[in-house]
Amino acid sequence: MLPTADAIIVSAELARRFGLLLWQFTVSATDANRHVIRYARMITGRSKFIVIDR
């Protein structure tokens, strides 16, 4: 479940259009959720947080 060579091309285009040099790609909802949890922990400095579904 690693990105393909197309990710390099897409990243370059996204950087050109939006001015953000780094992009994170996920290929599944599980991966996306895992990244969001890690980012929330990193930004807040907390190990636990609440997720409200709906």
C-alpha distance matrix in Angstrom:
0.0 3.8 6.7 9.0 12.7 13.7 12.6 15.5 17.9 17.0 17.3 20.6 21.9 21.1 22.9 25.7 26.2 25.9 26.7 23.7 22.4 19.2 16.4 13.4 10.6 8.6 6.7 8.5 12.0 11.4 9.5 12.4 15.0 14.0 14.4 17.6 19.0 18.5 20.1 22.9 23.7 23.8 26.0 28.3 28.5 28.5 26.5 27.1 27.2 27.9 25.7 27.8 26.4 28.5
3.8 0.0 3.8 6.5 9.7 11.3 9.8 12.3 15.0 14.6 14.5 17.6 19.3 18.8 20.2 23.0 23.9 23.7 24.1 21.2 19.5 16.4 14.0 11.5 9.1 8.5 7.9 10.7 14.0 13.7 10.9 13.2 16.2 14.9 14.4 17.8 19.5 18.4 19.6 22.7 23.5 23.0 25.2 27.9 28.0 28.5 26.8 27.9 28.0 29.0 27.0 29.3 28.2 30.3
6.7 3.8 0.0 3.8 6.8 7.7 6.0 8.8 11.3 10.8 11.1 14.1 15.7 15.3 16.9 19.5 20.4 20.5 21.1 18.5 16.9 14.2 11.7 9.9 7.2 7.9 7.7 11.3 14.5 15.0 12.1 13.4 16.9 16.2 15.0 18.0 20.3 19.3 19.7 23.0 24.3 23.4 25.1 28.1 28.6 29.4 28.2 29.2 28.9 29.9 27.7 29.7 28.5 30.3
9.0 6.5 3.8 0.0 3.8 5.2 5.6 8.0 9.8 10.3 11.4 13.8 15.2 15.8 17.5 19.5 20.6 21.4 22.0 19.9 18.1 16.1 13.9 12.9 10.2 11.2 10.4 14.0 17.5 18.3 15.7 16.8 20.4 19.9 18.7 21.6 24.0 23.0 23.3 26.6 28.0 27.0 28.5 31.7 32.2 33.1 31.9 32.9 32.6 33.5 31.2 33.0 31.6 33.1
12.7 9.7 6.8 3.8 0.0 3.8 5.3 5.8 7.4 9.2 10.3 11.7 13.5 14.9 16.1 17.7 19.4 20.5 20.8 19.2 17.1 15.7 14.2 14.1 12.2 14.1 13.7 17.5 20.7 21.7 18.8 19.6 23.3 22.8 21.1 23.9 26.5 25.2 25.1 28.6 29.9 28.6 29.9 33.3 33.9 35.1 34.2 35.4 35.1 36.1 33.9 35.8 34.6 35.9
13.7 11.3 7.7 5.2 3.8 0.0 3.8 5.4 5.2 6.2 8.5 10.0 10.8 12.3 14.2 15.5 16.6 18.1 18.9 17.6 16.1 15.1 13.1 13.4 11.2 13.3 12.9 16.7 19.7 21.3 18.6 18.8 22.6 22.7 20.8 23.1 26.1 25.2 24.7 28.0 29.8 28.6 29.5 32.8 33.9 35.1 34.4 35.3 34.6 35.3 32.9 34.4 33.0 34.0
12.6 9.8 6.0 5.6 5.3 3.8 0.0 3.8 5.5 5.1 5.8 8.5 9.8 10.2 11.9 14.0 15.1 15.8 16.5 14.6 13.1 11.6 9.4 9.7 7.9 10.5 11.1 14.9 17.5 18.9 16.0 15.9 19.6 19.6 17.4 19.7 22.7 21.6 21.0 24.4 26.1 24.8 25.7 29.1 30.1 31.4 30.8 31.8 31.2 32.0 29.8 31.5 30.4 31.6
15.5 12.3 8.8 8.0 5.8 5.4 3.8 0.0 3.8 5.5 5.1 6.2 8.7 9.9 10.5 12.3 14.3 15.3 15.2 13.7 11.5 10.8 9.9 11.2 10.6 13.7 14.7 18.4 21.0 22.2 19.0 18.8 22.5 22.1 19.6 21.9 24.8 23.3 22.4 25.9 27.5 25.7 26.5 30.1 31.0 32.7 32.3 33.7 33.2 34.3 32.4 34.2 33.4 34.6
17.9 15.0 11.3 9.8 7.4 5.2 5.5 3.8 0.0 3.8 5.5 5.2 6.4 8.7 10.0 10.7 12.4 14.3 14.7 14.1 12.6 12.7 11.7 13.4 12.5 15.6 16.3 19.9 22.4 24.1 21.1 20.6 24.3 24.5 21.9 23.8 27.1 25.9 24.7 28.0 30.0 28.3 28.7 32.3 33.5 35.1 35.0 36.1 35.3 36.1 33.9 35.4 34.4 35.3
17.0 14.6 10.8 10.3 9.2 6.2 5.1 5.5 3.8 0.0 3.8 5.5 5.1 6.1 8.5 9.8 10.5 11.9 13.1 12.3 11.6 11.3 9.5 11.2 10.1 13.2 14.1 17.5 19.5 21.6 18.8 17.8 21.5 22.1 19.5 21.0 24.4 23.6 22.3 25.3 27.6 26.1 26.3 29.8 31.3 32.8 32.7 33.6 32.4 33.1 30.7 32.0 31.0 31.7
17.3 14.5 11.1 11.4 10.3 8.5 5.8 5.1 5.5 3.8 0.0 3.8 5.4 5.1 6.0 8.5 9.8 10.3 10.7 9.2 7.9 7.6 6.4 8.9 9.2 12.8 14.6 17.9 19.7 21.3 18.2 17.0 20.5 20.7 17.7 19.3 22.6 21.4 19.8 23.0 25.1 23.3 23.4 27.0 28.4 30.2 30.3 31.5 30.5 31.5 29.5 31.1 30.5 31.5
20.6 17.6 14.1 13.8 11.7 10.0 8.5 6.2 5.2 5.5 3.8 0.0 3.8 5.5 5.1 6.1 8.7 10.0 9.8 9.5 8.0 9.3 9.4 12.4 12.9 16.6 18.3 21.6 23.4 25.1 21.9 20.7 24.2 24.3 21.2 22.7 26.0 24.6 22.7 26.0 28.0 25.9 25.9 29.5 30.9 33.0 33.3 34.6 33.7 34.8 32.9 34.4 33.9 34.7
21.9 19.3 15.7 15.2 13.5 10.8 9.8 8.7 6.4 5.1 5.4 3.8 0.0 3.8 5.4 5.0 6.1 8.5 9.5 10.1 10.0 11.4 10.8 13.7 13.8 17.1 18.6 21.7 23.3 25.4 22.6 21.0 24.5 25.2 22.2 23.2 26.7 25.8 23.8 26.7 29.2 27.3 26.9 30.5 32.2 34.1 34.6 35.5 34.2 34.9 32.8 33.9 33.2 33.5
21.1 18.8 15.3 15.8 14.9 12.3 10.2 9.9 8.7 6.1 5.1 5.5 3.8 0.0 3.8 5.4 5.1 5.8 7.4 7.3 8.1 9.1 8.1 11.2 11.7 15.1 17.1 19.8 20.9 23.1 20.3 18.3 21.6 22.4 19.3 19.9 23.5 22.7 20.5 23.2 25.8 24.1 23.4 26.9 28.9 30.7 31.3 32.1 30.7 31.4 29.3 30.4 29.9 30.3
22.9 20.2 16.9 17.5 16.1 14.2 11.9 10.5 10.0 8.5 6.0 5.1 5.4 3.8 0.0 3.8 5.5 5.4 4.8 4.9 5.1 7.5 8.2 11.9 13.4 17.1 19.5 22.3 23.3 25.0 22.0 20.1 23.2 23.5 20.1 20.8 24.2 22.9 20.4 23.3 25.6 23.4 22.7 26.3 28.1 30.3 31.2 32.4 31.1 32.2 30.6 32.0 31.8 32.4
25.7 23.0 19.5 19.5 17.7 15.5 14.0 12.3 10.7 9.8 8.5 6.1 5.0 5.4 3.8 0.0 3.8 5.8 5.7 7.8 8.4 11.2 11.9 15.5 16.6 20.2 22.3 25.1 26.2 28.2 25.3 23.3 26.5 27.1 23.7 24.3 27.7 26.6 24.0 26.8 29.2 27.0 26.1 29.7 31.5 33.8 34.8 35.9 34.5 35.4 33.7 34.8 34.5 34.8
26.2 23.9 20.4 20.6 19.4 16.6 15.1 14.3 12.4 10.5 9.8 8.7 6.1 5.1 5.5 3.8 0.0 3.8 6.0 8.3 10.3 12.5 12.4 15.7 16.6 19.9 21.8 24.4 25.1 27.4 24.9 22.5 25.5 26.6 23.3 23.4 27.0 26.4 23.6 26.0 28.8 26.9 25.7 29.1 31.3 33.4 34.5 35.2 33.4 34.0 32.0 32.8 32.4 32.4
25.9 23.7 20.5 21.4 20.5 18.1 15.8 15.3 14.3 11.9 10.3 10.0 8.5 5.8 5.4 5.8 3.8 0.0 3.8 5.6 8.6 10.6 10.8 14.1 15.6 18.8 21.3 23.5 23.7 25.9 23.3 20.6 23.3 24.4 21.0 20.7 24.2 23.6 20.6 22.7 25.6 23.6 22.2 25.5 27.8 30.0 31.3 32.0 30.2 30.9 29.2 30.0 30.0 30.1
26.7 24.1 21.1 22.0 20.8 18.9 16.5 15.2 14.7 13.1 10.7 9.8 9.5 7.4 4.8 5.7 6.0 3.8 0.0 3.8 6.3 9.3 10.7 14.4 16.6 20.0 22.8 25.2 25.6 27.3 24.4 22.0 24.6 25.1 21.5 21.5 24.7 23.5 20.5 22.9 25.3 22.9 21.6 25.1 27.1 29.6 31.0 32.2 30.7 31.9 30.5 31.7 32.0 32.4
23.7 21.2 18.5 19.9 19.2 17.6 14.6 13.7 14.1 12.3 9.2 9.5 10.1 7.3 4.9 7.8 8.3 5.6 3.8 0.0 3.8 5.8 7.4 10.9 13.6 17.0 20.1 22.3 22.7 24.1 21.0 18.8 21.3 21.6 17.9 18.1 21.3 19.9 16.9 19.6 21.9 19.4 18.4 22.0 23.8 26.3 27.5 28.8 27.5 28.9 27.6 29.1 29.5 30.3
22.4 19.5 16.9 18.1 17.1 16.1 13.1 11.5 12.6 11.6 7.9 8.0 10.0 8.1 5.1 8.4 10.3 8.6 6.3 3.8 0.0 3.8 6.8 10.4 13.1 16.7 19.8 22.4 23.2 24.3 20.9 19.3 22.0 21.7 18.0 18.9 21.8 19.9 17.5 20.6 22.4 19.7 19.3 23.0 24.3 26.9 27.8 29.5 28.7 30.3 29.2 31.1 31.4 32.5
19.2 16.4 14.2 16.1 15.7 15.1 11.6 10.8 12.7 11.3 7.6 9.3 11.4 9.1 7.5 11.2 12.5 10.6 9.3 5.8 3.8 0.0 3.8 6.9 10.0 13.5 16.7 19.2 20.0 20.8 17.3 15.9 18.6 18.0 14.4 15.7 18.5 16.5 14.3 17.7 19.4 16.8 16.9 20.7 21.8 24.1 24.7 26.4 25.8 27.4 26.3 28.4 28.7 30.1
16.4 14.0 11.7 13.9 14.2 13.1 9.4 9.9 11.7 9.5 6.4 9.4 10.8 8.1 8.2 11.9 12.4 10.8 10.7 7.4 6.8 3.8 0.0 3.8 6.5 10.0 13.2 15.6 16.5 17.6 14.2 12.7 15.7 15.6 12.1 13.5 16.6 15.2 13.4 16.7 18.7 16.8 17.1 20.6 22.0 23.7 24.0 25.2 24.4 25.7 24.1 26.0 25.9 27.3
13.4 11.5 9.9 12.9 14.1 13.4 9.7 11.2 13.4 11.2 8.9 12.4 13.7 11.2 11.9 15.5 15.7 14.1 14.4 10.9 10.4 6.9 3.8 0.0 3.8 6.7 10.2 12.3 13.3 13.9 10.5 9.3 12.4 12.0 8.8 10.8 13.8 12.5 11.4 14.8 16.6 15.3 16.1 19.4 20.5 21.8 21.6 22.7 22.0 23.2 21.5 23.7 23.5 25.2
10.6 9.1 7.2 10.2 12.2 11.2 7.9 10.6 12.5 10.1 9.2 12.9 13.8 11.7 13.4 16.6 16.6 15.6 16.6 13.6 13.1 10.0 6.5 3.8 0.0 3.8 6.7 9.4 11.0 12.2 9.0 8.2 11.9 12.0 9.7 11.9 14.9 14.3 13.8 16.9 18.9 18.1 19.1 22.1 23.3 24.1 23.5 24.2 23.3 24.2 22.0 23.9 23.1 24.7
8.6 8.5 7.9 11.2 14.1 13.3 10.5 13.7 15.6 13.2 12.8 16.6 17.1 15.1 17.1 20.2 19.9 18.8 20.0 17.0 16.7 13.5 10.0 6.7 3.8 0.0 3.8 5.7 7.6 8.6 5.7 5.6 9.3 9.6 8.5 10.8 13.4 13.5 13.8 16.4 18.3 18.3 19.5 22.1 23.2 23.4 22.3 22.6 21.8 22.4 20.0 21.8 20.7 22.5
6.7 7.9 7.7 10.4 13.7 12.9 11.1 14.7 16.3 14.1 14.6 18.3 18.6 17.1 19.5 22.3 21.8 21.3 22.8 20.1 19.8 16.7 13.2 10.2 6.7 3.8 0.0 3.8 7.1 8.5 6.8 7.7 11.0 11.7 11.5 13.7 16.0 16.5 17.2 19.6 21.4 21.7 23.0 25.4 26.4 26.4 24.9 25.0 24.2 24.3 21.6 23.2 21.5 23.2
8.5 10.7 11.3 14.0 17.5 16.7 14.9 18.4 19.9 17.5 17.9 21.6 21.7 19.8 22.3 25.1 24.4 23.5 25.2 22.3 22.4 19.2 15.6 12.3 9.4 5.7 3.8 0.0 3.8 5.3 5.3 6.3 8.7 9.9 10.9 12.6 14.5 15.6 16.7 18.5 20.3 21.3 22.6 24.5 25.6 25.0 23.3 22.9 22.0 21.8 18.9 20.3 18.4 20.2
12.0 14.0 14.5 17.5 20.7 19.7 17.5 21.0 22.4 19.5 19.7 23.4 23.3 20.9 23.3 26.2 25.1 23.7 25.6 22.7 23.2 20.0 16.5 13.3 11.0 7.6 7.1 3.8 0.0 3.8 5.4 5.0 6.1 8.5 9.9 10.5 12.3 14.2 15.3 16.4 18.4 19.9 20.9 22.3 23.7 22.8 21.2 20.4 19.0 18.4 15.3 16.6 14.7 16.5
11.4 13.7 15.0 18.3 21.7 21.3 18.9 22.2 24.1 21.6 21.3 25.1 25.4 23.1 25.0 28.2 27.4 25.9 27.3 24.1 24.3 20.8 17.6 13.9 12.2 8.6 8.5 5.3 3.8 0.0 3.8 5.4 5.2 6.1 8.7 10.0 10.7 12.4 14.3 15.4 16.7 18.4 20.0 21.3 22.1 20.9 18.9 18.2 17.5 17.3 14.7 16.7 15.2 17.8
9.5 10.9 12.1 15.7 18.8 18.6 16.0 19.0 21.1 18.8 18.2 21.9 22.6 20.3 22.0 25.3 24.9 23.3 24.4 21.0 20.9 17.3 14.2 10.5 9.0 5.7 6.8 5.3 5.4 3.8 0.0 3.8 5.5 5.0 6.2 8.7 9.9 10.6 12.3 14.2 15.5 16.5 18.3 20.0 20.7 20.2 18.4 18.4 18.0 18.5 16.2 18.5 17.6 20.1
12.4 13.2 13.4 16.8 19.6 18.8 15.9 18.8 20.6 17.8 17.0 20.7 21.0 18.3 20.1 23.3 22.5 20.6 22.0 18.8 19.3 15.9 12.7 9.3 8.2 5.6 7.7 6.3 5.0 5.4 3.8 0.0 3.8 5.4 5.2 6.3 8.7 10.0 10.6 12.3 14.4 15.3 16.4 18.2 19.6 19.2 18.0 17.8 16.6 16.8 14.4 16.4 15.5 17.6
15.0 16.2 16.9 20.4 23.3 22.6 19.6 22.5 24.3 21.5 20.5 24.2 24.5 21.6 23.2 26.5 25.5 23.3 24.6 21.3 22.0 18.6 15.7 12.4 11.9 9.3 11.0 8.7 6.1 5.2 5.5 3.8 0.0 3.8 5.4 5.1 6.2 8.7 9.9 10.5 12.4 14.2 15.3 16.4 17.7 16.7 15.3 14.5 13.3 13.3 10.9 13.2 12.6 15.3
14.0 14.9 16.2 19.9 22.8 22.7 19.6 22.1 24.5 22.1 20.7 24.3 25.2 22.4 23.5 27.1 26.6 24.4 25.1 21.6 21.7 18.0 15.6 12.0 12.0 9.6 11.7 9.9 8.5 6.1 5.0 5.4 3.8 0.0 3.8 5.5 5.2 6.3 8.7 10.0 10.8 12.4 14.4 15.6 16.1 15.3 13.4 13.5 13.2 14.2 12.6 15.6 15.5 18.6
14.4 14.4 15.0 18.7 21.1 20.8 17.4 19.6 21.9 19.5 17.7 21.2 22.2 19.3 20.1 23.7 23.3 21.0 21.5 17.9 18.0 14.4 12.1 8.8 9.7 8.5 11.5 10.9 9.9 8.7 6.2 5.2 5.4 3.8 0.0 3.8 5.4 5.1 6.1 8.5 9.9 10.4 12.1 14.1 14.9 15.0 13.9 14.5 14.0 15.4 14.0 16.9 17.1 19.8
17.6 17.8 18.0 21.6 23.9 23.1 19.7 21.9 23.8 21.0 19.3 22.7 23.2 19.9 20.8 24.3 23.4 20.7 21.5 18.1 18.9 15.7 13.5 10.8 11.9 10.8 13.7 12.6 10.5 10.0 8.7 6.3 5.1 5.5 3.8 0.0 3.8 5.4 5.1 6.0 8.6 9.8 10.4 12.0 13.6 13.4 12.9 12.8 11.5 12.5 11.0 13.7 14.3 16.8
19.0 19.5 20.3 24.0 26.5 26.1 22.7 24.8 27.1 24.4 22.6 26.0 26.7 23.5 24.2 27.7 27.0 24.2 24.7 21.3 21.8 18.5 16.6 13.8 14.9 13.4 16.0 14.5 12.3 10.7 9.9 8.7 6.2 5.2 5.4 3.8 0.0 3.8 5.5 5.1 6.2 8.6 10.0 10.7 11.6 10.6 9.5 9.3 8.7 10.3 9.6 13.0 14.1 17.2
18.5 18.4 19.3 23.0 25.2 25.2 21.6 23.3 25.9 23.6 21.4 24.6 25.8 22.7 22.9 26.6 26.4 23.6 23.5 19.9 19.9 16.5 15.2 12.5 14.3 13.5 16.5 15.6 14.2 12.4 10.6 10.0 8.7 6.3 5.1 5.4 3.8 0.0 3.8 5.5 5.2 6.1 8.6 10.1 10.2 10.2 9.2 10.5 10.9 13.3 13.2 16.6 17.9 20.9
20.1 19.6 19.7 23.3 25.1 24.7 21.0 22.4 24.7 22.3 19.8 22.7 23.8 20.5 20.4 24.0 23.6 20.6 20.5 16.9 17.5 14.3 13.4 11.4 13.8 13.8 17.2 16.7 15.3 14.3 12.3 10.6 9.9 8.7 6.1 5.1 5.5 3.8 0.0 3.8 5.4 5.0 6.0 8.4 9.6 10.5 10.9 12.1 11.6 13.8 13.6 16.7 18.2 20.7
22.9 22.7 23.0 26.6 28.6 28.0 24.4 25.9 28.0 25.3 23.0 26.0 26.7 23.2 23.3 26.8 26.0 22.7 22.9 19.6 20.6 17.7 16.7 14.8 16.9 16.4 19.6 18.5 16.4 15.4 14.2 12.3 10.5 10.0 8.5 6.0 5.1 5.5 3.8 0.0 3.8 5.5 5.3 6.0 8.0 8.0 8.9 9.3 8.2 10.5 10.8 13.9 16.0 18.5
23.7 23.5 24.3 28.0 29.9 29.8 26.1 27.5 30.0 27.6 25.1 28.0 29.2 25.8 25.6 29.2 28.8 25.6 25.3 21.9 22.4 19.4 18.7 16.6 18.9 18.3 21.4 20.3 18.4 16.7 15.5 14.4 12.4 10.8 9.9 8.6 6.2 5.2 5.4 3.8 0.0 3.8 5.6 5.4 5.4 5.3 5.7 7.4 7.9 11.2 12.5 15.9 18.2 21.2
23.8 23.0 23.4 27.0 28.6 28.6 24.8 25.7 28.3 26.1 23.3 25.9 27.3 24.1 23.4 27.0 26.9 23.6 22.9 19.4 19.7 16.8 16.8 15.3 18.1 18.3 21.7 21.3 19.9 18.4 16.5 15.3 14.2 12.4 10.4 9.8 8.6 6.1 5.0 5.5 3.8 0.0 3.8 5.7 5.3 7.4 8.6 11.0 11.6 14.8 15.8 19.1 21.3 24.0
26.0 25.2 25.1 28.5 29.9 29.5 25.7 26.5 28.7 26.3 23.4 25.9 26.9 23.4 22.7 26.1 25.7 22.2 21.6 18.4 19.3 16.9 17.1 16.1 19.1 19.5 23.0 22.6 20.9 20.0 18.3 16.4 15.3 14.4 12.1 10.4 10.0 8.6 6.0 5.3 5.6 3.8 0.0 3.8 5.7 8.2 10.5 12.1 11.7 14.5 15.5 18.3 20.7 23.0
28.3 27.9 28.1 31.7 33.3 32.8 29.1 30.1 32.3 29.8 27.0 29.5 30.5 26.9 26.3 29.7 29.1 25.5 25.1 22.0 23.0 20.7 20.6 19.4 22.1 22.1 25.4 24.5 22.3 21.3 20.0 18.2 16.4 15.6 14.1 12.0 10.7 10.1 8.4 6.0 5.4 5.7 3.8 0.0 3.8 5.3 8.5 9.6 9.3 12.3 14.1 16.9 19.8 22.2
28.5 28.0 28.6 32.2 33.9 33.9 30.1 31.0 33.5 31.3 28.4 30.9 32.2 28.9 28.1 31.5 31.3 27.8 27.1 23.8 24.3 21.8 22.0 20.5 23.3 23.2 26.4 25.6 23.7 22.1 20.7 19.6 17.7 16.1 14.9 13.6 11.6 10.2 9.6 8.0 5.4 5.3 5.7 3.8 0.0 3.8 6.7 9.2 10.3 13.9 16.1 19.3 22.2 24.9
28.5 28.5 29.4 33.1 35.1 35.1 31.4 32.7 35.1 32.8 30.2 33.0 34.1 30.7 30.3 33.8 33.4 30.0 29.6 26.3 26.9 24.1 23.7 21.8 24.1 23.4 26.4 25.0 22.8 20.9 20.2 19.2 16.7 15.3 15.0 13.4 10.6 10.2 10.5 8.0 5.3 7.4 8.2 5.3 3.8 0.0 3.8 5.6 7.2 10.9 13.6 16.9 19.8 22.8
26.5 26.8 28.2 31.9 34.2 34.4 30.8 32.3 35.0 32.7 30.3 33.3 34.6 31.3 31.2 34.8 34.5 31.3 31.0 27.5 27.8 24.7 24.0 21.6 23.5 22.3 24.9 23.3 21.2 18.9 18.4 18.0 15.3 13.4 13.9 12.9 9.5 9.2 10.9 8.9 5.7 8.6 10.5 8.5 6.7 3.8 0.0 3.8 6.9 10.6 13.0 16.6 19.2 22.6
27.1 27.9 29.2 32.9 35.4 35.3 31.8 33.7 36.1 33.6 31.5 34.6 35.5 32.1 32.4 35.9 35.2 32.0 32.2 28.8 29.5 26.4 25.2 22.7 24.2 22.6 25.0 22.9 20.4 18.2 18.4 17.8 14.5 13.5 14.5 12.8 9.3 10.5 12.1 9.3 7.4 11.0 12.1 9.6 9.2 5.6 3.8 0.0 3.8 7.1 9.9 13.3 16.1 19.5
27.2 28.0 28.9 32.6 35.1 34.6 31.2 33.2 35.3 32.4 30.5 33.7 34.2 30.7 31.1 34.5 33.4 30.2 30.7 27.5 28.7 25.8 24.4 22.0 23.3 21.8 24.2 22.0 19.0 17.5 18.0 16.6 13.3 13.2 14.0 11.5 8.7 10.9 11.6 8.2 7.9 11.6 11.7 9.3 10.3 7.2 6.9 3.8 0.0 3.8 6.7 9.9 13.0 16.1
27.9 29.0 29.9 33.5 36.1 35.3 32.0 34.3 36.1 33.1 31.5 34.8 34.9 31.4 32.2 35.4 34.0 30.9 31.9 28.9 30.3 27.4 25.7 23.2 24.2 22.4 24.3 21.8 18.4 17.3 18.5 16.8 13.3 14.2 15.4 12.5 10.3 13.3 13.8 10.5 11.2 14.8 14.5 12.3 13.9 10.9 10.6 7.1 3.8 0.0 3.8 6.5 9.7 12.8
25.7 27.0 27.7 31.2 33.9 32.9 29.8 32.4 33.9 30.7 29.5 32.9 32.8 29.3 30.6 33.7 32.0 29.2 30.5 27.6 29.2 26.3 24.1 21.5 22.0 20.0 21.6 18.9 15.3 14.7 16.2 14.4 10.9 12.6 14.0 11.0 9.6 13.2 13.6 10.8 12.5 15.8 15.5 14.1 16.1 13.6 13.0 9.9 6.7 3.8 0.0 3.8 6.3 9.6
27.8 29.3 29.7 33.0 35.8 34.4 31.5 34.2 35.4 32.0 31.1 34.4 33.9 30.4 32.0 34.8 32.8 30.0 31.7 29.1 31.1 28.4 26.0 23.7 23.9 21.8 23.2 20.3 16.6 16.7 18.5 16.4 13.2 15.6 16.9 13.7 13.0 16.6 16.7 13.9 15.9 19.1 18.3 16.9 19.3 16.9 16.6 13.3 9.9 6.5 3.8 0.0 3.8 6.3
26.4 28.2 28.5 31.6 34.6 33.0 30.4 33.4 34.4 31.0 30.5 33.9 33.2 29.9 31.8 34.5 32.4 30.0 32.0 29.5 31.4 28.7 25.9 23.5 23.1 20.7 21.5 18.4 14.7 15.2 17.6 15.5 12.6 15.5 17.1 14.3 14.1 17.9 18.2 16.0 18.2 21.3 20.7 19.8 22.2 19.8 19.2 16.1 13.0 9.7 6.3 3.8 0.0 3.8
28.5 30.3 30.3 33.1 35.9 34.0 31.6 34.6 35.3 31.7 31.5 34.7 33.5 30.3 32.4 34.8 32.4 30.1 32.4 30.3 32.5 30.1 27.3 25.2 24.7 22.5 23.2 20.2 16.5 17.8 20.1 17.6 15.3 18.6 19.8 16.8 17.2 20.9 20.7 18.5 21.2 24.0 23.0 22.2 24.9 22.8 22.6 19.5 16.1 12.8 9.6 6.3 3.8 0.0
